[in-house]
Amino acid sequence: MIDFHVHLDLYPDPVAVARACEERQLTVLSVTTTPAAWRGTLALAAGRPHVWTALGFHPEVVSERAADLPWFDRYLPETRFVGEVGLDGSPSLRGTWTQQFAVFQHILRRCEDHGGRILSIHSRRAESEVLNCLEANPRSGTPILHWYSGSVTELRRAISLGCWFSVGPTMVRTQKGAALIRSMPRDRVLTETDGPFLELDGQAALPWDVKSVVEGLSKIWQIPASEVERIVKENVSRLLGTVR
């Protein structure tokens, strides 16, 4: 199984979770929220080939961690994965919008400068603006919209721009999420948990809880869970080939 968006460094015992992922041969993309977390999070992947690490700068923290941006530039050559990055248009973050936009544009331009990256992108209440930025920076890499929750119209636009999608437990359990998933190209769908931010039955989701996403996709796509796993595994293999 594959969890393509999880915050390993934010679990109470990240080493134990990383070790368990490797023991289960569960491939995870460990995203970060600030460049300052890069070195420590990367260390969790040492000796664990199933644990991949992304360099991120979450839109919720850009205003308080503005001084970290030069560290993003410094670490970018060390990874092919970037995330979690993007924009958030929630009312509570309106005051940081200008800074969010500047940081996201900076990140996309630096990715272009370095030949493109695989990007895990946050787009809550900012789908149109995120797509505008991607359209303006077409060589930034392969964008994956994490937990997409926008309109069907913007989804069609995202598909036309070459976006991929990582879907989690909440999406497969809700009517809107299932409808969006049905409109996504199956060959661009990945599975995720967004743990530990996401909770399942009152507990922080763990990477192996991605099994519930596989089961949800099985019902939505009306195919066996084993076929879902095969599709997602093949998708990841192709995704890795999009950026060298």
TORKOL-4160 file (C-alpha; in steps of 0.2 Angstrom, whole numbers, padded with zeros to 4 digits, m for minus):
244
<pt num="1" X="0000" Y="0000" Z="0000"/>
<pt num="2" X="0005" Y="0018" Z="m0002"/>
<pt num="3" X="0002" Y="0034" Z="0008"/>
<pt num="4" X="0007" Y="0048" Z="m0003"/>
<pt num="5" X="0004" Y="0062" Z="0010"/>
<pt num="6" X="0008" Y="0060" Z="0028"/>
<pt num="7" X="0016" Y="0070" Z="0041"/>
<pt num="8" X="0028" Y="0057" Z="0049"/>
<pt num="9" X="0038" Y="0070" Z="0059"/>
<pt num="10" X="0022" Y="0076" Z="0068"/>
<pt num="11" X="0018" Y="0059" Z="0077"/>
<pt num="12" X="0022" Y="0058" Z="0095"/>
<pt num="13" X="0035" Y="0044" Z="0091"/>
<pt num="14" X="0039" Y="0047" Z="0072"/>
<pt num="15" X="0054" Y="0035" Z="0073"/>
<pt num="16" X="0042" Y="0021" Z="0078"/>
<pt num="17" X="0029" Y="0025" Z="0064"/>
<pt num="18" X="0043" Y="0026" Z="0051"/>
<pt num="19" X="0050" Y="0009" Z="0057"/>
<pt num="20" X="0033" Y="0001" Z="0056"/>
<pt num="21" X="0030" Y="0008" Z="0038"/>
<pt num="22" X="0047" Y="0000" Z="0033"/>
<pt num="23" X="0042" Y="m0017" Z="0042"/>
<pt num="24" X="0026" Y="m0017" Z="0033"/>
<pt num="25" X="0034" Y="m0012" Z="0016"/>
<pt num="26" X="0022" Y="0003" Z="0016"/>
<pt num="27" X="0028" Y="0017" Z="0004"/>
<pt num="28" X="0025" Y="0034" Z="0012"/>
<pt num="29" X="0028" Y="0052" Z="0006"/>
<pt num="30" X="0033" Y="0061" Z="0022"/>
<pt num="31" X="0028" Y="0079" Z="0019"/>
<pt num="32" X="0035" Y="0093" Z="0030"/>
<pt num="33" X="0027" Y="0110" Z="0035"/>
<pt num="34" X="0042" Y="0121" Z="0035"/>
<pt num="35" X="0060" Y="0120" Z="0028"/>
<pt num="36" X="0067" Y="0120" Z="0046"/>
<pt num="37" X="0059" Y="0102" Z="0048"/>
<pt num="38" X="0068" Y="0095" Z="0033"/>
<pt num="39" X="0084" Y="0088" Z="0041"/>
<pt num="40" X="0075" Y="0080" Z="0055"/>
<pt num="41" X="0062" Y="0073" Z="0044"/>
<pt num="42" X="0074" Y="0066" Z="0031"/>
<pt num="43" X="0083" Y="0057" Z="0045"/>
<pt num="44" X="0068" Y="0047" Z="0048"/>
<pt num="45" X="0070" Y="0039" Z="0030"/>
<pt num="46" X="0088" Y="0034" Z="0033"/>
<pt num="47" X="0090" Y="0016" Z="0029"/>
<pt num="48" X="0071" Y="0015" Z="0025"/>
<pt num="49" X="0069" Y="0014" Z="0006"/>
<pt num="50" X="0050" Y="0014" Z="0008"/>
<pt num="51" X="0050" Y="0031" Z="0016"/>
<pt num="52" X="0052" Y="0046" Z="0005"/>
<pt num="53" X="0053" Y="0064" Z="0011"/>
<pt num="54" X="0046" Y="0080" Z="0004"/>
<pt num="55" X="0053" Y="0098" Z="0007"/>
<pt num="56" X="0038" Y="0109" Z="0011"/>
<pt num="57" X="0032" Y="0126" Z="0017"/>
<pt num="58" X="0013" Y="0125" Z="0022"/>
<pt num="59" X="0003" Y="0140" Z="0018"/>
<pt num="60" X="m0004" Y="0140" Z="0036"/>
<pt num="61" X="0014" Y="0144" Z="0043"/>
<pt num="62" X="0022" Y="0155" Z="0030"/>
<pt num="63" X="0019" Y="0171" Z="0039"/>
<pt num="64" X="0026" Y="0165" Z="0055"/>
<pt num="65" X="0041" Y="0156" Z="0047"/>
<pt num="66" X="0045" Y="0169" Z="0033"/>
<pt num="67" X="0064" Y="0168" Z="0038"/>
<pt num="68" X="0064" Y="0150" Z="0033"/>
<pt num="69" X="0062" Y="0153" Z="0014"/>
<pt num="70" X="0081" Y="0154" Z="0010"/>
<pt num="71" X="0082" Y="0136" Z="0018"/>
<pt num="72" X="0069" Y="0130" Z="0005"/>
<pt num="73" X="0081" Y="0136" Z="m0008"/>
<pt num="74" X="0096" Y="0128" Z="0000"/>
<pt num="75" X="0088" Y="0111" Z="0002"/>
<pt num="76" X="0078" Y="0110" Z="m0014"/>
<pt num="77" X="0093" Y="0101" Z="m0024"/>
<pt num="78" X="0092" Y="0087" Z="m0011"/>
<pt num="79" X="0075" Y="0080" Z="m0016"/>
<pt num="80" X="0064" Y="0076" Z="m0030"/>
<pt num="81" X="0048" Y="0079" Z="m0019"/>
<pt num="82" X="0041" Y="0095" Z="m0013"/>
<pt num="83" X="0026" Y="0097" Z="m0001"/>
<pt num="84" X="0016" Y="0102" Z="0008"/>
<pt num="85" X="0015" Y="0118" Z="m0001"/>
<pt num="86" X="0001" Y="0129" Z="m0009"/>
<pt num="87" X="m0012" Y="0141" Z="m0004"/>
<pt num="88" X="m0026" Y="0142" Z="0009"/>
<pt num="89" X="m0041" Y="0154" Z="0007"/>
<pt num="90" X="m0049" Y="0150" Z="0023"/>
<pt num="91" X="m0056" Y="0166" Z="0032"/>
<pt num="92" X="m0044" Y="0164" Z="0047"/>
<pt num="93" X="m0029" Y="0166" Z="0034"/>
<pt num="94" X="m0035" Y="0180" Z="0024"/>
<pt num="95" X="m0022" Y="0192" Z="0032"/>
<pt num="96" X="m0008" Y="0181" Z="0026"/>
<pt num="97" X="m0014" Y="0179" Z="0008"/>
<pt num="98" X="m0002" Y="0191" Z="0000"/>
<pt num="99" X="0013" Y="0182" Z="0009"/>
<pt num="100" X="0006" Y="0165" Z="0005"/>
<pt num="101" X="0005" Y="0169" Z="m0014"/>
<pt num="102" X="0022" Y="0176" Z="m0014"/>
<pt num="103" X="0030" Y="0161" Z="m0006"/>
<pt num="104" X="0020" Y="0148" Z="m0017"/>
<pt num="105" X="0026" Y="0158" Z="m0033"/>
<pt num="106" X="0044" Y="0158" Z="m0026"/>
<pt num="107" X="0043" Y="0139" Z="m0023"/>
<pt num="108" X="0036" Y="0135" Z="m0041"/>
<pt num="109" X="0049" Y="0146" Z="m0049"/>
<pt num="110" X="0063" Y="0138" Z="m0039"/>
<pt num="111" X="0056" Y="0121" Z="m0044"/>
<pt num="112" X="0057" Y="0127" Z="m0063"/>
<pt num="113" X="0074" Y="0132" Z="m0060"/>
<pt num="114" X="0079" Y="0115" Z="m0054"/>
<pt num="115" X="0071" Y="0105" Z="m0068"/>
<pt num="116" X="0054" Y="0102" Z="m0060"/>
<pt num="117" X="0049" Y="0092" Z="m0044"/>
<pt num="118" X="0034" Y="0081" Z="m0039"/>
<pt num="119" X="0023" Y="0093" Z="m0029"/>
<pt num="120" X="0010" Y="0089" Z="m0015"/>
<pt num="121" X="m0001" Y="0104" Z="m0015"/>
<pt num="122" X="m0013" Y="0111" Z="m0003"/>
<pt num="123" X="m0028" Y="0120" Z="m0011"/>
<pt num="124" X="m0041" Y="0122" Z="0002"/>
<pt num="125" X="m0053" Y="0137" Z="m0003"/>
<pt num="126" X="m0040" Y="0142" Z="m0016"/>
<pt num="127" X="m0042" Y="0130" Z="m0030"/>
<pt num="128" X="m0043" Y="0143" Z="m0044"/>
<pt num="129" X="m0028" Y="0153" Z="m0038"/>
<pt num="130" X="m0018" Y="0137" Z="m0036"/>
<pt num="131" X="m0022" Y="0132" Z="m0054"/>
<pt num="132" X="m0018" Y="0150" Z="m0060"/>
<pt num="133" X="0000" Y="0148" Z="m0052"/>
<pt num="134" X="0002" Y="0131" Z="m0059"/>
<pt num="135" X="m0003" Y="0138" Z="m0076"/>
<pt num="136" X="0009" Y="0152" Z="m0075"/>
<pt num="137" X="0024" Y="0140" Z="m0070"/>
<pt num="138" X="0021" Y="0125" Z="m0082"/>
<pt num="139" X="0039" Y="0118" Z="m0079"/>
<pt num="140" X="0038" Y="0117" Z="m0060"/>
<pt num="141" X="0035" Y="0099" Z="m0061"/>
<pt num="142" X="0020" Y="0087" Z="m0058"/>
<pt num="143" X="0007" Y="0094" Z="m0047"/>
<pt num="144" X="m0003" Y="0082" Z="m0035"/>
<pt num="145" X="m0018" Y="0091" Z="m0027"/>
<pt num="146" X="m0019" Y="0084" Z="m0010"/>
<pt num="147" X="m0037" Y="0082" Z="m0003"/>
<pt num="148" X="m0045" Y="0091" Z="m0017"/>
<pt num="149" X="m0061" Y="0099" Z="m0011"/>
<pt num="150" X="m0066" Y="0111" Z="m0025"/>
<pt num="151" X="m0079" Y="0112" Z="m0038"/>
<pt num="152" X="m0081" Y="0100" Z="m0053"/>
<pt num="153" X="m0077" Y="0114" Z="m0065"/>
<pt num="154" X="m0061" Y="0118" Z="m0056"/>
<pt num="155" X="m0057" Y="0099" Z="m0056"/>
<pt num="156" X="m0059" Y="0098" Z="m0075"/>
<pt num="157" X="m0047" Y="0113" Z="m0076"/>
<pt num="158" X="m0035" Y="0104" Z="m0065"/>
<pt num="159" X="m0036" Y="0088" Z="m0075"/>
<pt num="160" X="m0033" Y="0098" Z="m0091"/>
<pt num="161" X="m0017" Y="0106" Z="m0083"/>
<pt num="162" X="m0010" Y="0088" Z="m0079"/>
<pt num="163" X="m0014" Y="0088" Z="m0061"/>
<pt num="164" X="m0014" Y="0072" Z="m0051"/>
<pt num="165" X="m0024" Y="0069" Z="m0035"/>
<pt num="166" X="m0021" Y="0061" Z="m0018"/>
<pt num="167" X="m0037" Y="0055" Z="m0010"/>
<pt num="168" X="m0039" Y="0051" Z="0009"/>
<pt num="169" X="m0052" Y="0043" Z="0021"/>
<pt num="170" X="m0063" Y="0058" Z="0022"/>
<pt num="171" X="m0065" Y="0059" Z="0003"/>
<pt num="172" X="m0070" Y="0041" Z="0000"/>
<pt num="173" X="m0083" Y="0042" Z="0014"/>
<pt num="174" X="m0092" Y="0058" Z="0009"/>
<pt num="175" X="m0105" Y="0060" Z="m0006"/>
<pt num="176" X="m0095" Y="0075" Z="m0012"/>
<pt num="177" X="m0078" Y="0067" Z="m0011"/>
<pt num="178" X="m0085" Y="0051" Z="m0020"/>
<pt num="179" X="m0092" Y="0061" Z="m0034"/>
<pt num="180" X="m0076" Y="0070" Z="m0036"/>
<pt num="181" X="m0066" Y="0054" Z="m0036"/>
<pt num="182" X="m0077" Y="0047" Z="m0050"/>
<pt num="183" X="m0073" Y="0062" Z="m0061"/>
<pt num="184" X="m0054" Y="0060" Z="m0058"/>
<pt num="185" X="m0044" Y="0050" Z="m0071"/>
<pt num="186" X="m0040" Y="0033" Z="m0062"/>
<pt num="187" X="m0022" Y="0034" Z="m0069"/>
<pt num="188" X="m0019" Y="0050" Z="m0059"/>
<pt num="189" X="m0026" Y="0045" Z="m0042"/>
<pt num="190" X="m0015" Y="0041" Z="m0027"/>
<pt num="191" X="m0020" Y="0036" Z="m0009"/>
<pt num="192" X="m0016" Y="0046" Z="0007"/>
<pt num="193" X="m0020" Y="0048" Z="0025"/>
<pt num="194" X="m0014" Y="0065" Z="0030"/>
<pt num="195" X="m0010" Y="0058" Z="0047"/>
<pt num="196" X="m0009" Y="0063" Z="0061"/>
<pt num="197" X="m0020" Y="0078" Z="0056"/>
<pt num="198" X="m0034" Y="0067" Z="0050"/>
<pt num="199" X="m0043" Y="0057" Z="0064"/>
<pt num="200" X="m0052" Y="0040" Z="0062"/>
<pt num="201" X="m0064" Y="0035" Z="0076"/>
<pt num="202" X="m0056" Y="0048" Z="0087"/>
<pt num="203" X="m0038" Y="0043" Z="0084"/>
<pt num="204" X="m0024" Y="0050" Z="0073"/>
<pt num="205" X="m0024" Y="0041" Z="0057"/>
<pt num="206" X="m0008" Y="0031" Z="0054"/>
<pt num="207" X="0000" Y="0027" Z="0037"/>
<pt num="208" X="m0007" Y="0009" Z="0037"/>
<pt num="209" X="m0025" Y="0016" Z="0039"/>
<pt num="210" X="m0023" Y="0020" Z="0020"/>
<pt num="211" X="m0031" Y="0003" Z="0019"/>
<pt num="212" X="m0048" Y="0011" Z="0022"/>
<pt num="213" X="m0045" Y="0022" Z="0007"/>
<pt num="214" X="m0041" Y="0007" Z="m0004"/>
<pt num="215" X="m0057" Y="m0001" Z="0002"/>
<pt num="216" X="m0067" Y="0015" Z="m0001"/>
<pt num="217" X="m0060" Y="0017" Z="m0019"/>
<pt num="218" X="m0065" Y="m0001" Z="m0022"/>
<pt num="219" X="m0083" Y="0003" Z="m0018"/>
<pt num="220" X="m0082" Y="0019" Z="m0028"/>
<pt num="221" X="m0074" Y="0011" Z="m0043"/>
<pt num="222" X="m0083" Y="m0005" Z="m0041"/>
<pt num="223" X="m0068" Y="m0016" Z="m0043"/>
<pt num="224" X="m0058" Y="m0027" Z="m0031"/>
<pt num="225" X="m0047" Y="m0019" Z="m0018"/>
<pt num="226" X="m0032" Y="m0029" Z="m0025"/>
<pt num="227" X="m0035" Y="m0020" Z="m0042"/>
<pt num="228" X="m0036" Y="m0003" Z="m0033"/>
<pt num="229" X="m0019" Y="m0007" Z="m0025"/>
<pt num="230" X="m0012" Y="m0012" Z="m0042"/>
<pt num="231" X="m0018" Y="0004" Z="m0051"/>
<pt num="232" X="m0011" Y="0015" Z="m0037"/>
<pt num="233" X="0006" Y="0006" Z="m0037"/>
<pt num="234" X="0007" Y="0008" Z="m0056"/>
<pt num="235" X="0002" Y="0026" Z="m0055"/>
<pt num="236" X="0016" Y="0029" Z="m0042"/>
<pt num="237" X="0029" Y="0021" Z="m0054"/>
<pt num="238" X="0023" Y="0032" Z="m0069"/>
<pt num="239" X="0023" Y="0047" Z="m0057"/>
<pt num="240" X="0041" Y="0045" Z="m0053"/>
<pt num="241" X="0046" Y="0044" Z="m0071"/>
<pt num="242" X="0038" Y="0062" Z="m0074"/>
<pt num="243" X="0053" Y="0070" Z="m0065"/>
<pt num="244" X="0071" Y="0065" Z="m0065"/>
